[in-house]
Amino acid sequence: MKTSSQKFLIIFLLAVQSISAQTFIQSYADVVSQVSQTNVTANLTAFENLGVKRRGTAPLQNTLNWLKNKYLSYGYTAGQMVEDSYTNGTYTCKNLILTKIGTVYPNTYVIVCGHYDSITGTGTNDNGSGVVSILEIARLLQNIPTEYSIKFINFSGEEDGLIGSQHYVSSIVNGTTPKMNIRLVFNLDEVGGVAGMTNNTITCEKDTNGTPSTNNAVSATMTDQLITCVGLYSPLNTFLSYAYSSDYMPFQSNNEIITGFFETNETPHKHTATDLLANMDPVYNYKVAKAATGAVMHFAVANPALGRNDFNEDFQVSFFPNPAKDYITINLGLLTEASYQFSLIDTNGKVVSEKVIDHPNQLEKINISSVSKGMYLAVLDANGKKISKKIIID
């Protein structure tokens, strides 16, 4: 017989589960419907035409430049992109990180990642298919506020043993003070299907590794949510499997929460000269991009219909945390000016703090420890473009 406390716990857990249950969100579906088959096929073609993307080659660098230009064409700024360089043997290779700052939890990240390097062939499926899916997600979410921050990461060095992602985890994730707070790592690797086959199922991958195992349960929960998103926002079926041998594994070893997509009909062409668009299914890739877009909106908590105009009218500039204490971080958003002035104005209209930032970074940390507690107006003035937001200093 269950005790009263046990009954209460069961009722409580059922209530929490009900509250967090996933349902179809029309505004998410409206965004997903804008995933473009034309874009997917065109980007796969462009990726293939860039050649064999091996370490130390011009095609690898050209692909990096192509990716940067694609993100810029979607409305992102150069300041939102960072190149993470590392040594791969005698060569210098680069990861590309594009950061979109969240509106509620700016210091907590959903990482959407996939590698852009290849071996032997052009890698149109492995992993141009993941790359073009990430590009579509980034394109569609550029002007949509999300509660959590998103990092779109294009890794190199995956085909050499996950070197790029391992470097990022050890140098950037663990090199941040405090350590980077990651909500989820969502990896897309080889999601292009096989030409001539019925490609109607996407494999959703959860963490089943034993070292460490403390992240397995949450990974299973997140992967269940991923499966639900596939059903809500795409025509694909799902197959549940385990994560292995791709760029989420260094994160897994770091005790982060991971999930991923992988094609269910596995191509026989990967790592060969025949890994080409002609041997994959771009319509399947398009459907995967739809599922992934819905999933990222779910995990990052997108608000397509709430505050979208204000979000863009303010150039996506934000100040956080709010309430703040000792320091406030300025997110430059989509502004590209070479300098700006930051001011704090009290309720009497008095400027209590003022600073000019020359050659600003995307994120600038301002010391406000000398400012008294209270409510203030934070003002960023960049060449006549003024953004003002209420800030509480605690």
TORTORRO-357273 format. One record per residue (C-alpha): residue number from 0; x, y, z. Coordinates in Angstrom, 3 decimals, always signed. Layout:
+-----+----------+----------+----------+
| seq |       xx |       yy |       zz |
+-----+----------+----------+----------+
| NUM |        X |        Y |        Z |
...
+-----+----------+----------+----------+
//
This chain:
+-----+----------+----------+----------+
| seq |       xx |       yy |       zz |
+-----+----------+----------+----------+
|   0 |   +0.000 |   +0.000 |   +0.000 |
|   1 |   +1.255 |   +3.469 |   -0.864 |
|   2 |   +1.591 |   +5.991 |   +1.952 |
|   3 |   -0.047 |   +9.424 |   +1.791 |
|   4 |   +3.314 |  +11.012 |   +1.057 |
|   5 |   +3.917 |   +8.570 |   -1.794 |
|   6 |   +0.469 |   +9.316 |   -3.224 |
|   7 |   +1.187 |  +13.041 |   -3.005 |
|   8 |   +4.511 |  +12.580 |   -4.782 |
|   9 |   +2.861 |  +10.620 |   -7.590 |
|  10 |   +0.140 |  +13.263 |   -8.011 |
|  11 |   +2.775 |  +16.011 |   -7.970 |
|  12 |   +4.927 |  +14.299 |  -10.586 |
|  13 |   +1.911 |  +13.672 |  -12.809 |
|  14 |   +0.957 |  +17.335 |  -12.496 |
|  15 |   +4.461 |  +18.475 |  -13.438 |
|  16 |   +4.481 |  +16.049 |  -16.346 |
|  17 |   +1.127 |  +17.399 |  -17.528 |
|  18 |   +2.291 |  +20.997 |  -17.281 |
|  19 |   +5.415 |  +20.276 |  -19.323 |
|  20 |   +3.664 |  +18.062 |  -21.898 |
|  21 |   +4.373 |  +19.017 |  -25.487 |
|  22 |   +1.541 |  +20.166 |  -27.668 |
|  23 |   +1.312 |  +21.420 |  -31.230 |
|  24 |   +2.100 |  +25.141 |  -31.456 |
|  25 |   +0.720 |  +26.781 |  -34.567 |
|  26 |   +3.254 |  +29.606 |  -34.574 |
|  27 |   +6.059 |  +27.003 |  -34.581 |
|  28 |   +4.406 |  +25.197 |  -37.483 |
|  29 |   +4.135 |  +28.503 |  -39.363 |
|  30 |   +7.914 |  +28.933 |  -39.104 |
|  31 |   +8.582 |  +25.289 |  -40.011 |
|  32 |   +6.456 |  +25.713 |  -43.141 |
|  33 |   +9.029 |  +28.255 |  -44.348 |
|  34 |  +11.804 |  +25.653 |  -44.541 |
|  35 |  +12.708 |  +25.736 |  -48.223 |
|  36 |  +13.327 |  +22.703 |  -50.420 |
|  37 |  +14.913 |  +25.086 |  -52.921 |
|  38 |  +17.374 |  +26.323 |  -50.293 |
|  39 |  +18.217 |  +22.811 |  -49.114 |
|  40 |  +18.947 |  +21.545 |  -52.634 |
|  41 |  +20.828 |  +24.700 |  -53.668 |
|  42 |  +22.982 |  +24.627 |  -50.540 |
|  43 |  +23.735 |  +20.923 |  -50.982 |
|  44 |  +24.827 |  +21.686 |  -54.551 |
|  45 |  +27.019 |  +24.576 |  -53.415 |
|  46 |  +28.536 |  +22.471 |  -50.627 |
|  47 |  +29.347 |  +19.676 |  -53.075 |
|  48 |  +30.914 |  +22.108 |  -55.549 |
|  49 |  +33.330 |  +23.335 |  -52.856 |
|  50 |  +35.232 |  +20.051 |  -53.146 |
|  51 |  +36.962 |  +17.719 |  -50.676 |
|  52 |  +37.105 |  +19.554 |  -47.352 |
|  53 |  +40.196 |  +17.975 |  -45.817 |
|  54 |  +42.379 |  +19.559 |  -43.154 |
|  55 |  +44.873 |  +22.059 |  -44.543 |
|  56 |  +43.101 |  +22.433 |  -47.903 |
|  57 |  +41.689 |  +25.434 |  -49.707 |
|  58 |  +38.224 |  +23.784 |  -49.981 |
|  59 |  +37.985 |  +23.574 |  -46.172 |
|  60 |  +38.780 |  +27.286 |  -45.835 |
|  61 |  +36.483 |  +28.127 |  -48.749 |
|  62 |  +33.654 |  +26.236 |  -47.057 |
|  63 |  +34.238 |  +28.202 |  -43.858 |
|  64 |  +34.040 |  +31.445 |  -45.837 |
|  65 |  +30.896 |  +30.209 |  -47.600 |
|  66 |  +29.251 |  +29.471 |  -44.248 |
|  67 |  +30.112 |  +32.922 |  -42.904 |
|  68 |  +28.660 |  +34.583 |  -45.985 |
|  69 |  +25.479 |  +32.511 |  -45.712 |
|  70 |  +24.940 |  +33.628 |  -42.103 |
|  71 |  +25.615 |  +37.249 |  -43.064 |
|  72 |  +23.061 |  +36.965 |  -45.874 |
|  73 |  +20.450 |  +35.890 |  -43.300 |
|  74 |  +20.920 |  +39.116 |  -41.331 |
|  75 |  +23.441 |  +38.044 |  -38.705 |
|  76 |  +26.467 |  +40.263 |  -38.086 |
|  77 |  +30.170 |  +39.495 |  -38.192 |
|  78 |  +30.252 |  +40.257 |  -34.462 |
|  79 |  +27.918 |  +37.333 |  -33.768 |
|  80 |  +30.396 |  +34.918 |  -35.374 |
|  81 |  +33.625 |  +33.652 |  -33.831 |
|  82 |  +36.298 |  +31.461 |  -35.389 |
|  83 |  +37.745 |  +28.934 |  -32.945 |
|  84 |  +41.200 |  +27.955 |  -34.239 |
|  85 |  +43.152 |  +24.856 |  -33.229 |
|  86 |  +46.048 |  +22.758 |  -34.516 |
|  87 |  +45.262 |  +19.528 |  -36.352 |
|  88 |  +48.634 |  +17.898 |  -36.917 |
|  89 |  +50.671 |  +20.498 |  -38.794 |
|  90 |  +47.574 |  +22.365 |  -39.937 |
|  91 |  +45.453 |  +25.113 |  -38.415 |
|  92 |  +41.740 |  +24.385 |  -38.630 |
|  93 |  +38.728 |  +26.372 |  -37.479 |
|  94 |  +35.328 |  +25.839 |  -35.920 |
|  95 |  +32.717 |  +28.510 |  -36.674 |
|  96 |  +30.404 |  +29.590 |  -33.852 |
|  97 |  +27.374 |  +31.828 |  -34.417 |
|  98 |  +25.686 |  +32.998 |  -31.209 |
|  99 |  +22.110 |  +34.238 |  -30.919 |
| 100 |  +21.455 |  +35.639 |  -27.429 |
| 101 |  +18.318 |  +34.572 |  -25.572 |
| 102 |  +15.854 |  +36.990 |  -24.031 |
| 103 |  +15.259 |  +35.266 |  -20.663 |
| 104 |  +18.213 |  +32.928 |  -20.104 |
| 105 |  +21.036 |  +34.614 |  -22.054 |
| 106 |  +23.768 |  +32.653 |  -20.259 |
| 107 |  +22.253 |  +29.232 |  -20.969 |
| 108 |  +22.815 |  +27.744 |  -24.416 |
| 109 |  +21.171 |  +25.320 |  -26.796 |
| 110 |  +23.972 |  +24.153 |  -29.096 |
| 111 |  +22.986 |  +23.092 |  -32.621 |
| 112 |  +25.995 |  +21.548 |  -34.304 |
| 113 |  +27.368 |  +19.498 |  -37.181 |
| 114 |  +30.731 |  +19.140 |  -38.928 |
| 115 |  +31.645 |  +20.638 |  -42.290 |
| 116 |  +34.879 |  +18.776 |  -43.029 |
| 117 |  +35.024 |  +15.695 |  -45.258 |
| 118 |  +37.430 |  +12.900 |  -46.124 |
| 119 |  +38.117 |  +11.411 |  -49.589 |
| 120 |  +34.927 |  +12.845 |  -51.139 |
| 121 |  +32.984 |  +16.099 |  -51.028 |
| 122 |  +30.898 |  +14.827 |  -48.091 |
| 123 |  +27.589 |  +16.006 |  -49.515 |
| 124 |  +25.685 |  +13.695 |  -47.177 |
| 125 |  +28.382 |  +13.338 |  -44.511 |
| 126 |  +27.926 |  +16.086 |  -43.515 |
| 127 |  +26.649 |  +18.620 |  -46.016 |
| 128 |  +23.179 |  +17.362 |  -45.130 |
| 129 |  +23.622 |  +18.425 |  -41.496 |
| 130 |  +25.190 |  +21.726 |  -42.536 |
| 131 |  +22.295 |  +22.741 |  -44.800 |
| 132 |  +19.784 |  +21.795 |  -42.091 |
| 133 |  +21.576 |  +24.041 |  -39.604 |
| 134 |  +21.628 |  +26.850 |  -42.163 |
| 135 |  +17.852 |  +26.654 |  -42.588 |
| 136 |  +17.274 |  +26.714 |  -38.809 |
| 137 |  +19.572 |  +29.723 |  -38.424 |
| 138 |  +17.908 |  +31.530 |  -41.346 |
| 139 |  +14.410 |  +31.106 |  -39.957 |
| 140 |  +15.243 |  +31.969 |  -36.344 |
| 141 |  +17.353 |  +35.046 |  -37.081 |
| 142 |  +14.578 |  +37.500 |  -36.239 |
| 143 |  +12.632 |  +35.345 |  -33.769 |
| 144 |  +13.263 |  +35.818 |  -30.037 |
| 145 |  +14.140 |  +32.713 |  -28.051 |
| 146 |  +14.257 |  +32.493 |  -24.266 |
| 147 |  +17.482 |  +30.480 |  -24.312 |
| 148 |  +20.575 |  +31.484 |  -26.266 |
| 149 |  +21.491 |  +29.394 |  -29.298 |
| 150 |  +24.961 |  +28.575 |  -30.580 |
| 151 |  +25.033 |  +27.308 |  -34.153 |
| 152 |  +28.395 |  +25.539 |  -34.445 |
| 153 |  +30.035 |  +24.218 |  -37.604 |
| 154 |  +32.887 |  +21.940 |  -36.502 |
| 155 |  +35.926 |  +20.911 |  -38.507 |
| 156 |  +38.154 |  +17.982 |  -37.566 |
| 157 |  +35.300 |  +15.530 |  -37.036 |
| 158 |  +36.673 |  +13.126 |  -39.623 |
| 159 |  +40.057 |  +13.214 |  -37.864 |
| 160 |  +38.600 |  +11.933 |  -34.589 |
| 161 |  +36.319 |  +14.715 |  -33.270 |
| 162 |  +39.332 |  +17.012 |  -32.845 |
| 163 |  +37.424 |  +20.245 |  -33.476 |
| 164 |  +34.611 |  +19.561 |  -31.035 |
| 165 |  +37.029 |  +18.231 |  -28.419 |
| 166 |  +39.039 |  +21.439 |  -28.672 |
| 167 |  +35.899 |  +23.529 |  -28.327 |
| 168 |  +34.771 |  +21.676 |  -25.194 |
| 169 |  +38.151 |  +21.795 |  -23.475 |
| 170 |  +39.142 |  +25.337 |  -24.486 |
| 171 |  +35.837 |  +27.209 |  -24.725 |
| 172 |  +33.171 |  +25.352 |  -22.741 |
| 173 |  +35.486 |  +24.559 |  -19.830 |
| 174 |  +37.645 |  +27.631 |  -20.394 |
| 175 |  +34.767 |  +29.996 |  -19.658 |
| 176 |  +34.483 |  +31.428 |  -16.130 |
| 177 |  +32.081 |  +30.314 |  -14.857 |
| 178 |  +31.921 |  +27.219 |  -17.066 |
| 179 |  +29.523 |  +27.583 |  -19.993 |
| 180 |  +25.992 |  +26.565 |  -19.019 |
| 181 |  +24.624 |  +24.244 |  -21.718 |
| 182 |  +20.955 |  +23.268 |  -21.769 |
| 183 |  +21.325 |  +20.792 |  -24.633 |
| 184 |  +23.640 |  +19.777 |  -27.485 |
| 185 |  +21.687 |  +18.817 |  -30.631 |
| 186 |  +23.949 |  +17.253 |  -33.269 |
| 187 |  +23.020 |  +16.722 |  -36.935 |
| 188 |  +25.297 |  +14.327 |  -38.796 |
| 189 |  +24.530 |  +12.503 |  -42.042 |
| 190 |  +20.812 |  +13.167 |  -42.469 |
| 191 |  +20.525 |  +13.039 |  -46.270 |
| 192 |  +19.055 |   +9.596 |  -46.893 |
| 193 |  +19.773 |   +7.197 |  -49.757 |
| 194 |  +18.630 |   +7.755 |  -53.341 |
| 195 |  +16.096 |   +5.199 |  -54.522 |
| 196 |  +15.020 |   +4.113 |  -51.041 |
| 197 |  +11.947 |   +4.992 |  -49.003 |
| 198 |  +13.431 |   +7.523 |  -46.601 |
| 199 |  +10.614 |   +8.245 |  -44.164 |
| 200 |  +12.260 |   +7.729 |  -40.769 |
| 201 |  +14.831 |   +9.763 |  -38.819 |
| 202 |  +16.936 |   +8.186 |  -36.084 |
| 203 |  +16.868 |  +10.120 |  -32.796 |
| 204 |  +19.896 |   +9.483 |  -30.632 |
| 205 |  +20.142 |   +9.482 |  -26.841 |
| 206 |  +23.085 |   +9.101 |  -24.487 |
| 207 |  +23.557 |   +5.533 |  -23.259 |
| 208 |  +27.244 |   +5.787 |  -22.398 |
| 209 |  +28.443 |   +4.674 |  -18.997 |
| 210 |  +31.200 |   +7.249 |  -18.496 |
| 211 |  +29.688 |   +9.406 |  -17.199 |
| 212 |  +26.160 |   +8.040 |  -16.813 |
| 213 |  +24.746 |  +10.920 |  -14.760 |
| 214 |  +23.593 |  +12.724 |  -17.910 |
| 215 |  +21.793 |   +9.716 |  -19.424 |
| 216 |  +18.375 |  +10.215 |  -17.851 |
| 217 |  +18.009 |  +13.834 |  -18.954 |
| 218 |  +19.325 |  +12.941 |  -22.420 |
| 219 |  +16.604 |  +10.300 |  -22.650 |
| 220 |  +13.977 |  +12.884 |  -21.657 |
| 221 |  +15.257 |  +15.415 |  -24.189 |
| 222 |  +15.376 |  +12.775 |  -26.915 |
| 223 |  +11.779 |  +11.826 |  -26.128 |
| 224 |  +10.922 |  +15.501 |  -26.631 |
| 225 |  +12.871 |  +15.469 |  -29.902 |
| 226 |  +10.820 |  +12.474 |  -31.054 |
| 227 |   +7.623 |  +14.342 |  -30.198 |
| 228 |   +8.798 |  +17.391 |  -32.171 |
| 229 |   +9.426 |  +15.218 |  -35.237 |
| 230 |   +5.818 |  +14.018 |  -35.081 |
| 231 |   +4.421 |  +17.499 |  -34.504 |
| 232 |   +6.344 |  +19.395 |  -37.166 |
| 233 |   +7.315 |  +16.946 |  -39.924 |
| 234 |   +5.913 |  +13.951 |  -41.822 |
| 235 |   +8.772 |  +11.704 |  -40.675 |
| 236 |   +8.615 |   +8.635 |  -38.468 |
| 237 |  +11.218 |   +8.139 |  -35.741 |
| 238 |  +13.565 |   +5.394 |  -34.632 |
| 239 |  +15.221 |   +5.592 |  -31.199 |
| 240 |  +18.900 |   +4.648 |  -31.000 |
| 241 |  +22.074 |   +5.592 |  -29.159 |
| 242 |  +24.624 |   +8.359 |  -29.651 |
| 243 |  +28.107 |   +7.483 |  -30.875 |
| 244 |  +31.161 |   +8.691 |  -32.797 |
| 245 |  +30.119 |  +12.240 |  -33.712 |
| 246 |  +30.663 |  +15.764 |  -32.435 |
| 247 |  +28.320 |  +15.477 |  -29.453 |
| 248 |  +30.603 |  +12.863 |  -27.835 |
| 249 |  +33.183 |  +15.304 |  -26.365 |
| 250 |  +30.214 |  +17.123 |  -24.812 |
| 251 |  +28.880 |  +13.810 |  -23.504 |
| 252 |  +32.226 |  +13.063 |  -21.864 |
| 253 |  +32.029 |  +16.512 |  -20.298 |
| 254 |  +28.717 |  +15.537 |  -18.649 |
| 255 |  +26.580 |  +17.683 |  -20.950 |
| 256 |  +23.115 |  +16.681 |  -22.150 |
| 257 |  +23.115 |  +15.479 |  -25.762 |
| 258 |  +20.737 |  +14.321 |  -28.469 |
| 259 |  +20.994 |  +14.012 |  -32.223 |
| 260 |  +19.668 |  +13.163 |  -35.662 |
| 261 |  +21.104 |  +10.487 |  -37.984 |
| 262 |  +19.613 |   +8.986 |  -41.131 |
| 263 |  +17.863 |   +5.637 |  -40.613 |
| 264 |  +18.688 |   +4.316 |  -44.094 |
| 265 |  +22.453 |   +4.621 |  -43.772 |
| 266 |  +24.343 |   +5.611 |  -46.911 |
| 267 |  +26.988 |   +3.233 |  -48.284 |
| 268 |  +28.753 |   +6.226 |  -49.851 |
| 269 |  +30.169 |   +8.083 |  -46.826 |
| 270 |  +33.940 |   +8.623 |  -46.788 |
| 271 |  +34.096 |   +7.883 |  -50.519 |
| 272 |  +34.231 |   +9.868 |  -53.744 |
| 273 |  +30.611 |   +8.885 |  -54.407 |
| 274 |  +29.193 |  +10.750 |  -51.389 |
| 275 |  +27.320 |  +13.033 |  -53.775 |
| 276 |  +23.927 |  +14.682 |  -54.101 |
| 277 |  +23.009 |  +12.160 |  -56.813 |
| 278 |  +23.241 |   +9.365 |  -54.241 |
| 279 |  +21.134 |  +10.970 |  -51.513 |
| 280 |  +17.552 |  +12.164 |  -51.070 |
| 281 |  +17.260 |  +15.973 |  -50.828 |
| 282 |  +13.512 |  +15.766 |  -50.144 |
| 283 |  +14.263 |  +13.683 |  -47.061 |
| 284 |  +16.922 |  +16.224 |  -46.055 |
| 285 |  +14.262 |  +18.942 |  -46.369 |
| 286 |  +11.911 |  +17.004 |  -44.078 |
| 287 |  +14.713 |  +16.540 |  -41.545 |
| 288 |  +15.338 |  +20.308 |  -41.612 |
| 289 |  +11.650 |  +20.865 |  -40.845 |
| 290 |  +11.782 |  +18.488 |  -37.877 |
| 291 |  +15.004 |  +20.072 |  -36.616 |
| 292 |  +13.597 |  +23.602 |  -36.891 |
| 293 |  +10.563 |  +22.674 |  -34.804 |
| 294 |  +12.791 |  +20.944 |  -32.258 |
| 295 |  +15.163 |  +23.888 |  -31.852 |
| 296 |  +12.240 |  +26.256 |  -31.336 |
| 297 |  +10.963 |  +23.895 |  -28.645 |
| 298 |  +14.313 |  +23.492 |  -26.869 |
| 299 |  +15.214 |  +27.201 |  -27.053 |
| 300 |  +11.598 |  +28.261 |  -26.293 |
| 301 |  +10.946 |  +30.469 |  -29.297 |
| 302 |   +8.328 |  +33.212 |  -29.285 |
| 303 |   +7.515 |  +33.768 |  -32.976 |
| 304 |   +4.397 |  +35.823 |  -32.301 |
| 305 |   +5.373 |  +37.571 |  -29.052 |
| 306 |   +7.434 |  +40.732 |  -29.073 |
| 307 |   +8.857 |  +40.070 |  -32.523 |
| 308 |   +8.491 |  +43.653 |  -33.713 |
| 309 |  +10.036 |  +45.120 |  -30.560 |
| 310 |  +12.794 |  +42.504 |  -30.737 |
| 311 |  +13.841 |  +43.700 |  -34.175 |
| 312 |  +13.120 |  +47.411 |  -33.694 |
| 313 |  +15.706 |  +47.372 |  -30.895 |
| 314 |  +18.249 |  +45.683 |  -33.216 |
| 315 |  +18.085 |  +42.673 |  -30.850 |
| 316 |  +20.157 |  +44.642 |  -28.314 |
| 317 |  +19.815 |  +43.411 |  -24.734 |
| 318 |  +21.218 |  +44.006 |  -21.249 |
| 319 |  +21.588 |  +41.170 |  -18.761 |
| 320 |  +21.248 |  +39.922 |  -16.123 |
| 321 |  +18.185 |  +41.802 |  -14.968 |
| 322 |  +18.143 |  +42.339 |  -12.005 |
| 323 |  +21.890 |  +43.007 |  -12.145 |
| 324 |  +24.532 |  +43.157 |   -9.445 |
| 325 |  +28.131 |  +44.391 |   -9.773 |
| 326 |  +28.208 |  +43.767 |  -13.545 |
| 327 |  +25.895 |  +44.132 |  -16.502 |
| 328 |  +26.500 |  +42.571 |  -19.921 |
| 329 |  +25.600 |  +44.433 |  -23.103 |
| 330 |  +24.625 |  +42.314 |  -26.109 |
| 331 |  +25.215 |  +44.428 |  -29.218 |
| 332 |  +22.614 |  +42.469 |  -31.167 |
| 333 |  +22.598 |  +43.382 |  -34.855 |
| 334 |  +24.376 |  +46.723 |  -34.473 |
| 335 |  +27.690 |  +47.038 |  -36.304 |
| 336 |  +28.823 |  +50.527 |  -35.264 |
| 337 |  +32.494 |  +51.017 |  -34.390 |
| 338 |  +31.608 |  +52.566 |  -31.031 |
| 339 |  +28.700 |  +53.335 |  -28.743 |
| 340 |  +27.908 |  +55.126 |  -25.496 |
| 341 |  +26.295 |  +53.294 |  -22.600 |
| 342 |  +24.483 |  +55.206 |  -19.858 |
| 343 |  +22.541 |  +54.412 |  -16.714 |
| 344 |  +19.878 |  +56.978 |  -15.824 |
| 345 |  +18.066 |  +57.016 |  -12.484 |
| 346 |  +14.358 |  +57.724 |  -11.898 |
| 347 |  +15.117 |  +61.440 |  -11.503 |
| 348 |  +16.693 |  +61.622 |  -14.940 |
| 349 |  +20.260 |  +61.851 |  -13.618 |
| 350 |  +23.042 |  +60.018 |  -15.467 |
| 351 |  +24.764 |  +57.944 |  -12.766 |
| 352 |  +27.105 |  +55.984 |  -15.018 |
| 353 |  +28.388 |  +56.560 |  -18.516 |
| 354 |  +30.963 |  +54.850 |  -20.694 |
| 355 |  +32.060 |  +55.000 |  -24.328 |
| 356 |  +32.926 |  +51.623 |  -25.843 |
| 357 |  +35.252 |  +51.777 |  -28.849 |
| 358 |  +35.594 |  +48.762 |  -31.162 |
| 359 |  +33.060 |  +46.821 |  -29.104 |
| 360 |  +32.818 |  +43.070 |  -28.851 |
| 361 |  +29.458 |  +41.409 |  -29.344 |
| 362 |  +29.229 |  +41.093 |  -25.554 |
| 363 |  +30.686 |  +43.770 |  -23.284 |
| 364 |  +30.779 |  +43.433 |  -19.489 |
| 365 |  +30.343 |  +46.723 |  -17.577 |
| 366 |  +31.235 |  +47.193 |  -13.903 |
| 367 |  +28.274 |  +48.753 |  -12.026 |
| 368 |  +29.367 |  +47.875 |   -8.480 |
| 369 |  +29.491 |  +51.557 |   -7.504 |
| 370 |  +25.879 |  +52.212 |   -8.574 |
| 371 |  +23.250 |  +52.216 |   -5.817 |
| 372 |  +20.415 |  +49.703 |   -5.771 |
| 373 |  +17.270 |  +50.749 |   -7.593 |
| 374 |  +15.567 |  +50.997 |  -10.954 |
| 375 |  +17.400 |  +52.596 |  -13.872 |
| 376 |  +17.098 |  +53.198 |  -17.560 |
| 377 |  +19.926 |  +51.548 |  -19.487 |
| 378 |  +20.608 |  +53.451 |  -22.708 |
| 379 |  +22.822 |  +52.428 |  -25.608 |
| 380 |  +23.489 |  +55.201 |  -28.140 |
| 381 |  +25.233 |  +54.028 |  -31.307 |
| 382 |  +25.569 |  +56.773 |  -33.888 |
| 383 |  +22.076 |  +58.077 |  -33.153 |
| 384 |  +20.486 |  +54.649 |  -32.760 |
| 385 |  +19.140 |  +54.671 |  -29.202 |
| 386 |  +17.971 |  +51.595 |  -27.341 |
| 387 |  +16.548 |  +52.029 |  -23.840 |
| 388 |  +15.479 |  +49.340 |  -21.395 |
| 389 |  +14.555 |  +49.311 |  -17.709 |
| 390 |  +17.142 |  +47.664 |  -15.477 |
| 391 |  +16.994 |  +46.826 |  -11.771 |
| 392 |  +20.250 |  +46.923 |   -9.821 |
| 393 |  +20.035 |  +44.728 |   -6.773 |
+-----+----------+----------+----------+
//
